[in-house]
Amino acid sequence: MESLGFSDSPAETTVTYVARGQTTTSVVTTRPTAPTGDMVQDLWDSTELDAPSLLDWKPVAPDRKHLRGRRFRWSRVFLVVMIAAVLGGGAYWLYQRPSAAAEASVAVVEDQATKLSAALDGVGDIGEQLSAPEIGVNLTASDLVDVDNAARGLFDASGDLPGSENATRSIAADAASLSFEVSRQMRDGLAYRGALEPILLAPALETDPALTDLTTAALEFSEWRAHFDSIRLALPDGVATTVTAALEDFSTSLETRQGFYLDAIRTNNPQGAATAIQALESDLGSIHELMMTNMSGLAGEVDSELDEARTLIGRLLG
């Protein structure tokens, strides 16, 4: 202190505090004491506190009028309540959303399953007609198209199902796949039989050499043979493989058969020409019987798949 120009001479300082609304005073006296080297201890030893006003201090209730004078912020309360309501509603909506989405997806699957069931009912008699003695199918272009569209709709709807509906998705996908297969087999079977049936009839070739000449006979046989092969080569693949193989063997033999027929016409041998045509008719009849056997098997397979598809659809619809 002396180095800064202050003298360390004994002095006494008194500070008087007057509390608001009171007439009593509080005296705090500061006087120098011998320093000890501890700043806190020196400060404590050099201060004498005389505060008689603290001796009779008692807690006092707050002034109610003063409190009533303040404005209560109801807007803050409403804001907090509104925010809490919004957050709670949002959380509940997020919680309910997966369940609602799942229910909506299941409803779409059920709707598509109902459409597919009706479409399959519309083509139920085609399987029977595949193996009927005569083709009598009253099939419009939209019948099998309706099955395809409904099956595709069910398959697409099953893909939108959530993970919690794995069983439903599997059933729906199987029903759609079976329906696609049924539609394909019906379409191919009808196309196969409808195209093959006319060419399995023996050609109406002249067997009397007196009524035809060699050139005309050769031209007519060649035209029939070319038409036969054009139809055979255009048949759907994988429908009746044994029939297709028999047709190929028959087509290979036509070169020889044509030679027998033309030789009979050239040699004026009506019996030989008739025999050649009868051999054609017999072999074509055998191929027709083989075709009908294959169509019966295909019809049974289609009926089985139809029943299975309807069973799966029934499980979807409950």
C-alpha positions in Angstrom: 0.0 0.0 0.0 2.8 2.4 0.9 4.5 1.7 -2.5 1.3 2.9 -4.2 1.4 6.2 -2.1 -1.1 5.1 0.5 -0.3 5.4 4.3 -1.3 2.6 6.6 -2.4 4.7 9.4 -5.1 3.6 11.9 -8.6 4.6 10.7 -12.2 3.7 11.4 -15.0 3.8 8.9 -18.7 3.5 9.7 -21.5 2.8 7.2 -25.1 3.2 8.2 -27.8 1.1 6.4 -31.5 2.2 6.7 -34.0 -0.4 5.5 -36.9 0.7 3.5 -39.9 1.6 5.6 -37.9 1.3 8.9 -36.4 3.9 11.2 -33.7 1.6 12.8 -30.2 1.6 11.4 -27.5 -1.0 10.9 -23.9 -0.1 11.5 -21.0 -1.8 9.9 -17.6 -0.6 11.3 -14.3 -1.3 9.6 -11.1 -0.7 11.6 -7.5 -1.7 10.8 -5.9 -4.6 12.6 -2.5 -6.1 12.6 -2.2 -8.0 9.2 -1.8 -11.8 9.4 -0.9 -12.3 5.7 -4.2 -14.0 5.1 -6.4 -11.6 3.1 -9.7 -13.2 4.1 -8.8 -13.5 7.7 -7.5 -9.9 7.8 -10.8 -8.6 6.2 -12.9 -10.6 8.7 -10.9 -9.4 11.7 -11.0 -5.7 10.7 -14.8 -5.6 10.2 -17.3 -5.4 13.1 -20.9 -6.0 12.1 -23.6 -4.4 14.2 -26.9 -5.4 12.7 -29.5 -5.4 15.4 -32.2 -5.3 12.7 -31.5 -8.9 11.8 -32.2 -10.1 15.3 -36.0 -9.7 15.1 -36.3 -10.5 11.3 -39.4 -12.6 10.4 -40.7 -13.8 7.1 -43.5 -11.6 5.8 -46.3 -12.9 3.5 -46.2 -11.3 0.0 -48.6 -8.5 -0.8 -51.6 -10.1 -2.6 -52.5 -6.8 -4.1 -49.1 -6.6 -5.6 -49.5 -10.0 -7.1 -52.9 -9.2 -8.5 -51.4 -6.3 -10.3 -49.4 -8.6 -12.5 -51.0 -9.9 -15.7 -51.2 -13.7 -16.0 -50.0 -14.9 -19.4 -52.8 -17.1 -20.6 -51.6 -16.9 -24.1 -48.5 -18.8 -23.1 -50.5 -21.6 -21.5 -52.7 -21.9 -24.7 -49.6 -22.0 -26.8 -48.1 -24.8 -24.8 -51.3 -26.8 -24.8 -51.7 -26.3 -28.6 -48.1 -27.4 -29.3 -48.6 -30.5 -27.0 -51.8 -31.3 -28.8 -50.2 -31.0 -32.2 -47.2 -33.1 -31.3 -49.4 -35.7 -29.6 -51.7 -35.9 -32.7 -48.8 -36.2 -35.0 -47.3 -39.0 -33.0 -50.6 -40.8 -32.9 -51.0 -40.4 -36.7 -47.5 -41.7 -37.3 -48.3 -44.6 -35.0 -51.6 -45.4 -36.7 -50.3 -44.9 -40.3 -48.7 -48.3 -40.9 -51.8 -50.0 -39.6 -54.1 -47.9 -41.8 -51.8 -48.5 -44.9 -51.9 -52.2 -44.3 -55.7 -52.3 -44.0 -55.9 -50.3 -47.2 -53.5 -52.6 -49.1 -55.5 -55.7 -47.9 -58.7 -54.1 -49.1 -57.2 -53.6 -52.5 -56.1 -57.2 -52.7 -59.5 -58.4 -51.7 -61.1 -56.2 -54.4 -58.7 -57.6 -57.1 -59.3 -61.1 -55.9 -63.1 -60.6 -56.3 -62.5 -59.4 -59.9 -60.3 -62.4 -60.7 -62.8 -64.8 -59.3 -65.5 -63.5 -61.6 -63.1 -63.6 -64.6 -62.3 -67.2 -63.9 -66.0 -68.1 -63.6 -66.4 -66.6 -67.1 -64.0 -69.1 -68.7 -64.8 -72.1 -66.6 -66.3 -74.1 -69.5 -63.4 -73.7 -71.8 -61.4 -76.5 -70.2 -64.3 -78.9 -70.9 -64.5 -77.7 -74.5 -60.8 -78.5 -75.0 -61.5 -82.2 -75.0 -65.1 -82.1 -76.4 -65.7 -84.2 -79.5 -66.4 -81.1 -81.5 -65.2 -77.5 -80.9 -68.1 -75.5 -79.6 -66.5 -72.8 -77.4 -68.3 -69.5 -77.5 -65.3 -67.5 -76.6 -65.0 -63.7 -77.1 -61.7 -62.0 -77.4 -62.1 -60.3 -74.0 -62.8 -63.5 -72.0 -59.2 -64.5 -71.4 -58.1 -60.9 -71.5 -60.2 -60.3 -68.5 -58.5 -63.1 -66.7 -55.1 -61.7 -67.5 -56.0 -58.2 -66.4 -57.5 -59.4 -63.2 -54.5 -61.6 -62.4 -52.1 -58.8 -63.1 -54.1 -56.5 -60.9 -54.0 -59.0 -58.0 -50.3 -59.6 -58.5 -49.5 -55.9 -58.4 -51.7 -55.3 -55.4 -50.0 -58.1 -53.5 -46.6 -56.3 -54.0 -47.9 -53.3 -52.1 -48.7 -55.3 -49.0 -46.4 -54.6 -45.9 -44.1 -57.1 -44.4 -46.7 -57.9 -41.8 -48.9 -59.4 -44.5 -46.4 -61.9 -46.0 -48.8 -64.8 -45.9 -51.5 -62.8 -47.7 -48.9 -61.7 -50.3 -47.8 -65.2 -50.9 -51.4 -66.5 -51.4 -52.3 -63.6 -53.7 -49.1 -64.1 -55.8 -49.8 -67.8 -56.1 -53.4 -67.2 -57.2 -52.4 -64.7 -59.8 -49.6 -67.0 -61.2 -52.0 -69.9 -61.4 -54.6 -67.7 -63.2 -52.0 -66.6 -65.7 -51.0 -70.2 -66.3 -54.7 -71.2 -66.7 -55.3 -68.4 -69.2 -52.1 -69.3 -71.2 -53.0 -73.0 -71.3 -56.5 -72.3 -72.4 -55.4 -69.9 -75.1 -52.7 -72.2 -76.4 -54.9 -75.3 -76.3 -57.7 -73.6 -78.2 -55.3 -72.2 -80.7 -53.6 -75.6 -81.2 -56.7 -77.6 -81.6 -58.5 -74.9 -83.6 -55.7 -74.7 -86.1 -54.9 -78.4 -86.3 -58.4 -79.8 -86.6 -59.0 -78.8 -90.2 -55.8 -80.1 -91.6 -56.3 -83.5 -90.0 -58.9 -84.3 -92.6 -57.8 -86.3 -95.6 -57.4 -84.1 -98.7 -60.2 -84.3 -101.3 -57.9 -85.4 -104.2 -59.1 -87.1 -107.3 -58.4 -90.8 -107.5 -59.8 -91.5 -111.0 -57.1 -90.9 -113.6 -59.8 -90.4 -116.2 -61.0 -87.3 -114.4 -57.6 -85.6 -113.9 -54.2 -85.4 -115.4 -50.7 -85.8 -113.9 -50.0 -82.0 -113.8 -53.3 -81.1 -112.1 -52.9 -84.0 -109.6 -49.4 -83.0 -108.7 -50.4 -79.3 -108.3 -53.3 -80.2 -106.0 -51.3 -82.5 -103.8 -48.5 -80.0 -103.5 -50.9 -77.2 -102.5 -52.4 -79.4 -99.8 -49.0 -80.4 -98.6 -47.7 -76.8 -98.4 -50.8 -75.7 -96.5 -50.4 -78.6 -94.1 -46.8 -77.7 -93.4 -47.6 -74.0 -93.0 -50.2 -74.8 -90.3 -47.9 -77.3 -88.6 -45.0 -74.9 -88.3 -47.3 -72.2 -86.9 -48.7 -74.3 -84.0 -47.9 -73.1 -80.4 -44.9 -74.7 -78.8 -45.1 -76.8 -75.8 -48.9 -77.6 -76.0 -48.9 -81.2 -77.2 -45.4 -82.3 -77.8 -46.2 -85.9 -78.8 -48.7 -84.6 -81.4 -46.2 -82.1 -82.8 -43.6 -84.9 -83.1 -46.2 -87.1 -84.9 -47.0 -84.3 -87.3 -43.4 -83.8 -88.1 -42.9 -87.5 -88.9 -46.1 -87.4 -91.1 -44.8 -84.4 -93.0 -41.5 -86.1 -93.7 -43.4 -89.0 -95.2 -45.4 -86.8 -97.6 -42.7 -86.9 -100.2 -43.1 -90.6 -100.6 -46.8 -90.6 -100.3 -47.1 -88.0 -103.0 -44.9 -90.2 -105.2 -47.3 -93.2 -104.7 -50.3 -91.1 -105.6 -48.9 -89.6 -108.7 -47.5 -92.9 -109.9 -51.1 -94.3 -109.7 -52.5 -91.4 -111.6 -49.8 -91.7 -114.3 -50.3 -95.5 -114.7 -54.0 -95.1 -114.8 -54.4 -97.0 -111.6 -57.4 -95.7 -109.7 -57.2 -98.4 -107.0 -53.6 -97.4 -106.3 -54.5 -93.7 -106.1 -57.4 -94.5 -103.7 -55.1 -96.6 -101.5 -52.6 -93.7 -101.3 -55.4 -91.3 -100.2 -56.9 -93.8 -97.7 -53.4 -94.2 -96.1 -53.3 -90.4 -95.7 -56.7 -90.4 -94.1 -55.9 -93.3 -91.7 -52.6 -91.7 -90.5 -54.3 -88.3 -90.1 -57.0 -90.0 -88.1 -54.5 -91.5 -85.8 -52.9 -88.1 -85.3 -56.3 -86.7 -84.5 -56.9 -89.3 -81.8 -53.5 -88.5 -80.3 -54.4 -84.9 -80.3 -57.7 -85.6 -78.5 -55.8 -87.6 -75.8 -53.5 -84.7 -75.3 -56.4 -82.2 -75.1 -58.1 -84.4 -72.5 -55.0 -84.3 -70.4 -54.7 -80.5 -70.9 -58.3 -80.0 -69.9 -57.8 -82.0 -66.7 -54.7 -79.9 -65.8 -56.6 -76.7 -66.5 -59.5 -77.8 -64.3 -57.1 -78.7 -61.5 -55.4 -75.4 -61.7 -58.7 -73.5 -61.8 -59.8 -75.3 -58.6 -56.6 -74.5 -56.9 -56.8 -70.8 -58.0 -60.3 -70.6 -56.7 -59.3 -72.1 -53.4 -56.5 -69.5 -53.0 -58.9 -66.7 -53.8 -61.4 -68.1 -51.3 -58.7 -67.8 -48.6 -58.0 -64.2 -49.6 -61.7 -63.3 -49.3 -62.2 -65.2 -46.1 
